Amino acid sequence: MKYYLYNPKANNGISMEIEGVEFVDASKIDYPEFFGNLKPEDEVVLVGGDGTINYFINALDLETIKNNVYVYGGGSGNDFLNDINESHFKEVLLNPYIKNLPIVDVKGMKKRFINNMGLGFDGYVCEVADEIKVKKPQKKINYTSIAIRCILFGFKPFSAKVDVDGEVSEYDNVWLVPTMKGRCYGGGMMMAPNQDRNSDILTTVVVTCKSKLKILMLFPSIFKGEHLKNTDVVKVFTGKKVHVKLSNPTSSQIDGETVLAVDEYWAAI
């Protein structure tokens, strides 16, 4: 049997019927119990994007999974699929990519992540987008326009101390401090173009600049990974253990899911 786990709020739910396929409302199941009751030959398809994958990898002990698990891109960003150069419109085997995942420790909770732990401007954009979704649930979110408005009018840079494998650096006027397992996040931004998700190394990127205009001009280059050329603004660190501490709390996001008022995080693989 093949089971499709879907979010009923996405794309108006799924009402189709296919022989040999069971559609399951993911919001109504206990993941450990569900996977514990599967037969060895059963297969599972996660219908959704990065948030769906993040929920799955944190909902149960991944070592206990004996079945093939696939992802079918149904999210707004699908950065995981972009990173591994796979189509959003087919079932992609997830099992090889959920081994040796990094864990972030933030605000007393520990979570695995498939793409990144982001802190700063990206988290603030997610916070604003969440507020729009609450006020106007049917409105299509334009993250690019939100980002531009936030650069010009909303977001306030901060100071940060960044420790990667014991190498400590301090920066003022920081806009972003993401730690990346994959290359992409934020709906196609290639923040860490040299990151290999199959390695046991994480990439932490610091974007620091006094000028809003320069940040605004830099922003489009991130989608192609060309921002790394601006070494005066963009700093890159690689390692297995990361600790970031801020001068004041700001918004963050884990695989696109917002976490508010964060002043530090630890990430390790």
Rosetta blueprint (number, residue, H / E / L):
1 M L
2 K E
3 Y E
4 Y E
5 L E
6 Y E
7 N L
8 P L
9 K L
10 A H
11 N H
12 N H
13 G L
14 I L
15 S L
16 M L
17 E L
18 I L
19 E L
20 G L
21 V E
22 E E
23 F E
24 V E
25 D E
26 A H
27 S H
28 K H
29 I L
30 D L
31 Y H
32 P H
33 E H
34 F H
35 F H
36 G H
37 N L
38 L L
39 K L
40 P L
41 E L
42 D L
43 E E
44 V E
45 V E
46 L E
47 V E
48 G E
49 G L
50 D H
51 G H
52 T H
53 I H
54 N H
55 Y H
56 F H
57 I H
58 N H
59 A H
60 L L
61 D L
62 L H
63 E H
64 T H
65 I L
66 K L
67 N L
68 N E
69 V E
70 Y E
71 V E
72 Y E
73 G E
74 G L
75 G L
76 S L
77 G L
78 N L
79 D H
80 F H
81 L H
82 N H
83 D H
84 I L
85 N L
86 E L
87 S L
88 H L
89 F L
90 K L
91 E E
92 V E
93 L E
94 L L
95 N H
96 P H
97 Y H
98 I L
99 K L
100 N L
101 L L
102 P L
103 I E
104 V E
105 D E
106 V E
107 K L
108 G L
109 M E
110 K E
111 K E
112 R E
113 F L
114 I L
115 N L
116 N E
117 M E
118 G E
119 L E
120 G E
121 F H
122 D H
123 G H
124 Y H
125 V H
126 C H
127 E H
128 V H
129 A H
130 D H
131 E H
132 I H
133 K H
134 V H
135 K H
136 K L
137 P L
138 Q L
139 K L
140 K L
141 I L
142 N L
143 Y H
144 T H
145 S H
146 I H
147 A H
148 I H
149 R H
150 C H
151 I H
152 L H
153 F H
154 G H
155 F L
156 K L
157 P L
158 F E
159 S E
160 A E
161 K E
162 V E
163 D E
164 V E
165 D L
166 G L
167 E E
168 V E
169 S E
170 E E
171 Y E
172 D E
173 N E
174 V E
175 W E
176 L E
177 V L
178 P L
179 T E
180 M E
181 K L
182 G L
183 R L
184 C L
185 Y E
186 G L
187 G L
188 G L
189 M E
190 M L
191 M L
192 A L
193 P L
194 N L
195 Q L
196 D L
197 R L
198 N L
199 S L
200 D L
201 I L
202 L E
203 T E
204 T E
205 V E
206 V E
207 V E
208 T E
209 C L
210 K L
211 S L
212 K H
213 L H
214 K H
215 I H
216 L H
217 M H
218 L H
219 F H
220 P H
221 S H
222 I H
223 F H
224 K H
225 G L
226 E H
227 H H
228 L H
229 K H
230 N L
231 T L
232 D L
233 V L
234 V E
235 K E
236 V E
237 F E
238 T E
239 G E
240 K L
241 K E
242 V E
243 H E
244 V E
245 K E
246 L E
247 S E
248 N E
249 P E
250 T E
251 S E
252 S E
253 Q E
254 I E
255 D L
256 G L
257 E E
258 T E
259 V E
260 L E
261 A E
262 V E
263 D E
264 E E
265 Y E
266 W E
267 A E
268 A E
269 I L
